[in-house]
């Protein structure tokens, strides 16, 4: 019964008598009262027991109360002329700039936080100085810049801010396979992959937006910043006394902005603080364990110290993720990367000691980077004879472990959601939004929802785009595989979305899709890339859409403007990114060449292209099947699928016996939470977990009023201040004069060179081959 009770949505006591037992997944002869059910809900790790009374006016979750206003003004304008002008401007500028620097190393990413912050003064200036004229009857200055306008502008800036995943298909086709198709092909592929996931929004909303238990922690940081800038009132306690949130945000923002100049520019050793390797820089054992030169990614980073907030938040904000989820992730990190990985490496399993312990690079049997051109036919298909004459492909230990954990996460997510959420999924499928009990759902019930046929139109149009792009051009990608990719993505949206909504961590489908298509269609790299993209990004975009809908749910934005703003902004951003990419390949000399003088060496495209060789050309049959390197009798990677299948069953059974123990917090993120390794190391995970423990456990328990008032404001301030500092440093100090500003003076001192010297930076392996020697199996 424990698992049934914990999976129930929060019940409004005023309406509880109208709920039938069958809706709650209980038998008709059950003598369990509604009051007992709501009482048992206190087992939820996010639920606040002390403030359960009064759910009519507040969310039962303190995280939500601390960041989200529990009031709404339906007359407040949101979708205005000003909103669309500012939103579309950001949807052009940010994706265009990010796409430009996406191909550069080192790169810079302009965070949507920048748009969120800059939109506020721009909107206020617009309201103060732009005449209130009308264009076709639409006022261009509808009055004060509202928080709802601000939310829509930020969503339009963020929904397509990152490089569209499918642009790498276009780049890899051009660079690796000499395939350059026209803009129509490129546009349809990008639009289909970016937008088809939105078509599942109507279904996902029922499970992932309406239930109050689906918190989406990262959205709380944005809500805190919006409400701080616009002086909105919070529902939570702790709003009286001390600094105002606005002043607290200003101080924290200024401090983060100024401090980042130290580890990010003047004293970079504070960012890559592998101090033990500085003592014995040429010791390879020390470098493998304690190194963390993230520019090269060669060590495990057991020095565990960094003074750089961007390093701490590399895997997400520790102030937004619940502590129990952080504990799961840290536990998985310790087990798999501090215990299992060194054991594998130092016992030379998978011949790993001949390579560095952590790297994104694949290797041949001489320890050199794998030369994929040696196993390709002129038409870019697999030459198996050349492969057997050259070398099998080897991965670093952390890279191989990351693949294994990805296998486990896929099966564990499905099993976990079945065991813990099967009744909730069934109940939510039978209930509509206006029956949800929390204050935010009731406030949103006054707005018109998005009709289901709108989602159907998106699906059909983007499905047609996909069919045209794979059939008209020679992609070697059959229609049945296209449909299979969509089925995989749609099946995983709800279970992965639940994990993300609760834990702030997303399980990726890129590895499982690579594995499936690698077996189904070996030797077709372009087909592999397309299958992976539709199979993975469809799910990821669906969750982006759903996450933004939850943000709108919290900020009381009408669903229909939310729908249109995301669709239009995504289409504009994808088109801009393709235009920028086409211009770069036409006008930048030696684009994607390792020797490109301005740093446009396309590191992501290289990884994407190498993956197309591993999974699409060589295929998993020659990598992970029986008799191959990564299917040794002692440690076959594919067995992680079995581990993931049975792992959730053990804590589920134990929880039935001890329902109030910490066992109930064990979650599949123990497998998926370490997905950033490589290139992430312990200097990302350990400080992240430490900060999370301090704020999400200690401060939350001992200074709840302070935590309620300031926690998410602090997260927003540190993220925004660091992001803007990175942009200022890059455009004012690093990019001008070809990056030579201060290169021969203050920046060349020991504090900026020691992290990138010695065996750690060189990537020296534990075992060194003699000249002309090889490692690995005798035949392959």
N, C-alpha and C positions, 0 to 999 in steps of 0.2 A: 504493500500500500504506500510505502514511503515514496517510491518513484512516481506514483500516480499523483500524489499530493503536490510534490515539488514542481511538477510540470504544468500545474494549472495556472491560468492567468489570474491576476489580482481581482478579487471580487468586491464590488461596491455593496456595502451592507444594506443600503436602501433598496437595491434591486435584487438582493440575493435570493429572496423567496421565490422569485420567478424563474430561477434556474432549475432545470430538471436534473435529476441525478444522472440520467443517461448522457447528458451533455458534458458532465464532469468525468465520464468514463467509469462511473460506479454502477454497480448492480442495483436493481430496483428495491431489493430487500436489505440494502445496506442501512445500518442505523447510525451512520456518520453524519453529524449535523454540519450545516454550512459554517457555523461558528468554529467548529473543530477544524474544518478545512482551511479557513482563513488563518487560524492559529498555526496550523502546520506549515503555512507558507513562510513562516519565519525561518525555516531551514534554508531559504534562499540566501546565499552569501551576500547579495547586494541589498537585501531588504532591511529596513530600519525598524526594529521592533518598537522602539520607544515612541515613534510617531505614526504608528499604524492608524490610530484613531484620527478621524477627520480626513479620510481619503477623498471626500467630496471636494475639498479645497486644495489639496496638495498631492503630489506624487508620493507614493510610499517609499521611494528610493531616495536616499539622501544625496546621492550623486546628482540626480536630476534636480532636486530642490535647490542644490547649491549653485546651479548654473542657469536654470531655465525659469522664466517668469511664468506664473500661473494665472495670468490675466491676458486679455486680448481686446483689441479695439478693431472691430470689423470694418469700421469706416476708414481706417488708415490705408492710404494708397500703397500699392506694391508694384504692379506692372504698369509703369508710367513711361512716357517718352524719355525722360531722363534715365530711367532704369535701363532701357534698351540701348540707348546711345552709349552709356558708360559700360554696360555689360558686353556689348559687341566689340567695343574698343579694346577692352581687356582680353576678349576672346581672340583678338587678332594679335595684339602685342605680346602677351605672355607666351602663348603657344609658338609664335614665330621666333621669339628670342630663344626659348628653350630648345626648339628644334635646331636652331643654328649652333648652339653650344652642345647639343646632344652628341654631335660627331667630333667634338674636340676633347683632348685630354691635356691638362686637367680641365674638367668641365665646371660649369656653374648652373645651378637650377634656381630659377626665380619662382619662389614659392607663392601659392595663392594667398598666403598671409600678407604678402606685399600689397596685392590688390585690395585685400580686406582693409588694410590700414590706410592706404592712400585714397581709397574711394570715399572715406569719411570726410576728409577736408575738401576734396573735390566736390562732393555732393553738397556740402554746406556752402561753399563758395558759389556753386550753381544756384542754390536757393536764394542767396543774398544778392547776386548781381545780374543774373540772366533775366531779361525782360519776360514778362508773362504773356508772350505772344501765343498764337495758336497756328498750327499747321494742319490743314484739313480738319479743323475743329478740335484738334488734340492740343492741350496746353503744354508748352515746352518747359514751363516752370510751375508745377502744381502746388508749390509751397515748401514748407520745411522738408529737409531730407529725412525720410523716415527709416526706421530700423528694418522694415519689411523691404523697402527698396534696396537697402544696403545688403540684405541677405540675398536677394535675387541677383544683384550685380556680382557678388562674390561667387555665387554658384556658377554663373556664366563664365567667370574668370577661371574657375577651378576645374570644371567638368572636362575640359580638353587641354589643360595646361601642360600635362606631360606629353612626351612624344607618343603618337599613336603607334601601337604595337605593330601594326601592319606596315608601317613605313620601313621597318627593317626587312620585310619581305622584298620590297622594291629595291632597297639598297643591296641586299645580298644577291638578288638576281643580277643586278648590274655588275657588282664587284667580283663575285665568285663564278657566275655562270654566263656572263656576257649576254644577258637577256634584258633588253631595254624596250619595254612596251609603252604605248602612248598614254597620255594623261587620263583618258577615259577608263582604261583598265585600272590604273593606279587609284583613281578616285572611287570607283565602284568597290574595289577590294577594301579600301580604308573605310568608306561609309558603311558597308555591310558589316565588317568586323566591329566597328565602333558602336553602331546603332541597333543591331539586331538583338543585343542583350536587353535593351530597353523594353522590348516587347513583352518581357515576362514581368514587368513592373506591377501589373494588376494583380497577378497571383502572389508575387513576393510581398506586396504591401499587406496582405491579409495576415501573413505569418511574421513579417520582419519589421513592420512599421507600427501597426495598431497595438499589438500587445505591449503593455508598459514594461514588461520584463526584458524586452529587446531594447537595451539602453543605447547602444552605439556610443561607447565612451568618447571617441575622438570628437564627435559632434558637440560634446559638452564644453570642450575647450573653445570652439567657435562661438557657441552660445554665450559663454562667459565674456568673450571679447565684445561681441555685439551689444550685449546688455550693459557692459561697462562703458563703451563709447557713447551709447545713447541714453545712459543713466536710467535704464529700466530697473524695476524692482524685482528682486528674486523671491521665490517662494520659501527658501530655506531660512533657518535661524542664523543668528550670528551677524545680523546686518547692522547692529548698533555698536557704537564705540570704536575707537581706533581709527586708523587711516581709512579714508573712503576707498572703494575699489578703484576708482579712477586714478587717485594719487598713487595707490599701491602699484597699479599697472605702469604708470609713468616711471616710477623709480626703478622697478624691475626691468622694464624695457630699456631704459637708458643704461643701466648697469650691464645688461647682456650685450647691448650694442658696443659699448666701450671695451668690455672685457675680451670680446672675441678677437680684437686686434692683436692681443698678446699670443694666444695659442694658434691663431689662424694666419699670422703674418710675421710678428716680431720674434716669437720664441716657440717654434713649431714642435720642439721636443716636449712641450707641455701637452700637446695633442697626442703625439705618439710616444707616450712615456714608458718606453721599454728599458728602464734604467738598468736592469740586470745585464742586458746585452751590451751596455756601454762599458761594463766592468771587464768582461771577457768577450770582446767583439768578434773574435775569430773562432770561438767555440761553437761548433755546429749543433751539438746537443742542446746547449743553452739557447741558441738562436731558434731552433725548432720549437722549443717549449715556451720561451718567454718573448720571442720576437713578435713585433706587430707593426712592421713597416707597411701600412695599409696601401701605400702607393704600389707596393709589389706583392703584398699578401703572402708571406712566407712562413710565419710563425703562428702559434696558438694564442699568443698575447697573455700569457699567465702573469705578466707583471701587473695586470688588472687595473692600472691607474691611468686616468686621463683627466685633464682640466678643461676639456673642450666640450661644451654643451652639444655641439653638432655630432660629436662622437657618441655621447650618451644617448642622444635621440635618434641615432642612425637606424635603429630597429623600431622606432616609435616612441611616443612620449611616455615616460614612466609615471607622469602625473595624471595620465588619462586612463591607463590600463589598471583594472582591479588587481589588488595585491595577490589574490589567490591565483589569478591567471599568470601573473609575473612569477609566482613561486613555481608553477607548473613549467614555465619556459626555462627558468633557471635550473630547475631540477633536471630537465631534459638535457640542458647544456652540460651540466656536470657529468651526468651519466654517459652521454654519447661523445662529448668532445674533450672532457678532462680525464675520463677513465678509458672508454673504449678506443678512442682515436689514438692516443699514445701507445696503448697496448698493441693495436694493429700495426702502427708505424714501426715501433722498435722490435717487433717480431718479424718484420719484413713481409707481412701478409700482403698479397697482391703486388709483391715486388716494390712496395711503397717506399722503402728506405733509400732507394736510388733516386728518389725525387724529393722535393721539399714537401713538408707535411701539409701545407695549405697553399693552394694556388688555383686560379681559374683556368690555367693553361693546361692543355693536354700534351702528353709526351710520347716520344717514340722509344725504342729499346736502347737508345744511346743516351737517354736523358735530355735530349734536345726537344724543342717545341715540335709538335707533330706537323709534318709537312703534308697537308691534305692534297696538294696538287699531284703528288706522286701516285695517288690511287684513283685518279679520275681519268675517264675516257675523254676524247675531244668534245663529246656532247654533254659533258658534266655528269655522266652516269658512273656507276661503280665498276671499277676494274678489279675483280677479285684476284686475278693472277698477280697483278701489280701489288695488291695488298699483301698477299702471302710472300712476295719477294721483298717487301719493304719492312713492315713492322706492325704488330698489334698496337692498339691505342691504349695508353695508360693514363689514369687520373690520379691526382693527389689524394691523400687519405681523407681529408675533409670533404673534398669534392665527391668522392665515392660514398662517404657516409651521408652526405646531403641527399644523394640519389636514394639511398636506402631508406632514410627517414621520410622522404617524399612518398615512397611506396607505402610505408606504414601509415602515414597520415591519411592517405586516400581511403583505405579500408577502415581505419579507426574512426574516421569522421562519420561514415555511414552507420557503422555498428553503434557508436555512441548515441547518435541522434535517434536511432531506432529504440535503444534501451531506455533512454531518458526522456525523449520528447515525442514518442509516437502518439500518446494520447493528446498532447497539446496540439500536435499537427492536425489530428482528427477533429478536435474541438474547434480550432481556429478555422478549419475549412468549412465549418457549419455556422460560423458566426460572422456578422458583418461589423464594420467599423463602429457604427453608432451604438453597439451593445458593449463596447469596451468601457470599463468603469473609471479609468483615471481621468483627472481634470483636463489633461491635454487632448485626449480623444474626444471628450464632450465639447470642448471649445472648438475643435476642428469639425465637428459634425454639422455645423451650420453652413459650411462651404460645400459647393458642388464637387463631387468626386469626378475622376477621369473615367469616361465611358470605356468599357472593355473593347469596343470596336476601334477605338483610337490605337490601342496596343496592337490589335490585329492588323491594322493598316501598316504600322511600322514593320511588323514581322513580314508580311507578304511582300512589301516593296523591297526590303533589304534582302529577303530570301531570293527574290528575282535578280537583284544586283549580284548576289553571290553566284547564282547559276550562270548568269551571262559571263561573268569574269572568268570562271573556270572552264566554261565550254567554248567560248569564242577564241580564247588564247590557249596555246599549248602548255597547259600547266601539269598535265598527267594526273590530274586530281579528279576522280570520278564523283558523280553526283551522290552515290550511296555513301561515300566516305564523308562528304559534306554534311549530309543528313545525320550520320552517326556522330560527327563532332558536335552538332547542335544538341542531339539527344544527351550526350555525356554532360555537356555544359548545363543544360536545363535541369537534369536530374540532381546535380550537385548544388544548385543555387540555394535551395532552402537549407539543407544541413550545414553547408559552409557559411551561409549567411547567419544562421543562428550562432555558430561559433564566433563569428566576427562581431555580431551585435552584442554578445555577452563579454567576450574576452579582448576585443580590439585586435585580433589576429586573424589573418585570412590564410586559408590553405590553398596553395596554387595547384592548378591542374596541368601545368605545362609539362611536367615530367611524365605523368600517366598518359597524356595524349601522345607524347613522343614515343613512349613504349608501345602503345597500341598501333599506331600507324607504322612504326618501324617494323613490326612483325607482319602487318597486313599488306603494306606496299613497300617492300625494301627496294633500295636503289633509286628512289624518287625524292630527291631533296626538296624540290619546290612543293610537291604534294605534302611532304612532311611539315614544312613550314606553314602551309595553309591550314592543314588539319589542326596543328597545335594552336594556331592563332584563333580559329573559330571555336575550337574546343575549350580554350582557356579564357580568352578575352571576352567572349560572350558572357561567361559567368562573372568575370571581373567587372565588366561594364554594367551588368544587371545589378550588382551589389553597389557600384558607384551611384547608379540611379536611385536605388533604394535608400542608401545612406543619405543622399541629398533630400529625398522625400522625408526621411526622419528629421533632418535638420529643419525642413519646412514645417513639419509637424510640431516640433518644439517651438519654433518662432511664429507659428500660426499664419503661415503663408498658404493661400488658397492652392489646392492641388493643380488646377488647370494652368495657371501661370507658371508653376513649377515645371510642369510637363513641357510646355512650349519653350521655356527658357533653356532647359537642358538639351532638347532636341536641336534647336537652332544653333546654340553655342557649340555643340559637338560637331555639327556639320561645318560650321564656319572654321573652327579650329583645325579640323582635319584637312580642309581644303588649303588653308594657309600653310600648314606644315608640309604638305606635298609641294606647294609652290616654292617654299624656302629650300626644300631639299633638291628640287629640280634645278633651281638657280645655282646652288652650291656645286652640284656635280658638273654643271656646265661652265662655271666661271672660276672655280678654285683649282689651281694646278695640283696634280698628284693627290687628288682627293682620295682618302682612305688608304694612302700609302704609308708604310711605317716611317718613311723619311720625310713626310710632309712638313715643311718648314714652320708652319704656323700651328702645328699641333692637331690638325684635323685628320687624325689617324683612325677614327671610327672604331673605338674600342668595343662598343656594344654590338656594332655590326659584325665585328670579328667573332665575338662570342656566339652571336646568333648564327653566323655562317658555319662556325665549327660545330655547333649543335646539329646543323643540317647535315653535316658530314657524318657525325657520330651516329645519329638516329636515322637519317634519311639515306645516306650512301652506304656506310658500313652496316648499319642496322643493329638492333639489339641481339639478333641471333648470333653474331660474332663477338658480342660483348658480354652478355649476361646469361646466355643459354648454357646448358650442361656441357662441360668440357672446355669452356672459355675461361679467361682470366678471372672474371668476377663471378664465376660459379665454381669456386674451389670447394671441396668437400667440407672444409672447416668453416667457411664463411660465405655462402652464396647470398648475394645482395637481394635476389628476388624473394628470398624467404622473409624479408621484411613485410611483404604483403600478408603473410600468415601471422606474423607478430602483431601487425596492426589490427587484424581481424579479432584476435583473442584478447588483446590487451585491455579493451574497455570492459570485457566481461568480468574480469577479476575484481576491480573496484566496485562494480555494480553489485556483485554477489556479496562482497564484504559490507557494502553500505546497507544491504537489506538486514544484515545482522546487527550492525552498529550505525544506525541512521544519523546520529548526531556527531559522528567523528569527522576528522579532517579528510577522510577518504572520499567524502562526497565532492570534494573540490578537484579531484583528479580529472583531467580533461585531455582530449586529443592534441591540444596545443603543446603537450610535452614532446610530440613528434614534429609538429609543423612550426613551432615557435622559433626554432633555430635555422629556419630556411634562408637567413641572410648570410650564413657561413658556407663557403667563402663569398665575399671578402671580409665579412665581419669576423671579429675575434673576441677574446675575453675582455679586451678594453672597451668593447661596446656592451657586452652582456652583463658583466659584473657590476660596473658602476650604475648601469640602468636598473638592475635588480636592487642595488643598495639604495638608490634614490627612491625607487618605488616602495621599498620596505619602510623607509623613514616617513614618507608623506602619506602613502596609502594604507599603512598599518599603524605605525607609532603615532604620528600626528593625528590621524583620523580617530584613533581610540582615545588619546589623551588630551587633545585640544580640538574637539569636534567643531566647536563654534568657529575657531580660526580656520580650520580646514574647509568648512562650509563656505566661509566668506571669501577666502583667498586662493584656494588650491588651483582651481581652473583658470583664474585670472593670472596666477603666477605662471602656469604652463603656457598660456597664450603670450604673455609678455616675454618669456625666455625664448620661445620659438620665433616670435616676430622680430625681436631685437637681434638675435643671432642671424636670421635670414637676411635682414636688411644690411647688417654689417658685412656679410659675405658678398652681397652685391656691390656695396661701396668699395670694398677692398679690391674686388676683381676689376671693376670698371675704372677705378681711379688709380690703382697702384700696380695691378698685375697686367692688365690688357694693354695699357698705353706703352709706347716705346718698346713694343714687342717683349714686354715683361722684363725689361732690363733696369727698371727703376730700383735703385738701391742694391742691385745685384752684387756689386763689388765693394760695398761698404758695410752698412749695418746688418744686412740680411745674410751675409756670408759667414757670420760668426758661428761658433761651436753649437749654439742652441738650435740652429737651423740646419746643421749638417749631420750631427751625431745620430739622429734617428734613421738616416738613410745611408749608413756606412756599415762595414763589416759583413760577416757571414749572413746576417739577417737580410740585409738589402740585396746581397748577391744571390740569395736563394741557394746557398750551398747545401747539398743533400747530406744525409748521414753517411751513406756509403758512396764512395767515389770509384768510378770505373777506371780501369787502366786505359791508356790510349788505344783507341780502336775497339774497346770492349763493348759488350752488350749485356743486357739482362733480360729476364723474362723467359717464357717457354721456348723450347727448341723448335717446335712447330706450332702453327696457329692457323 
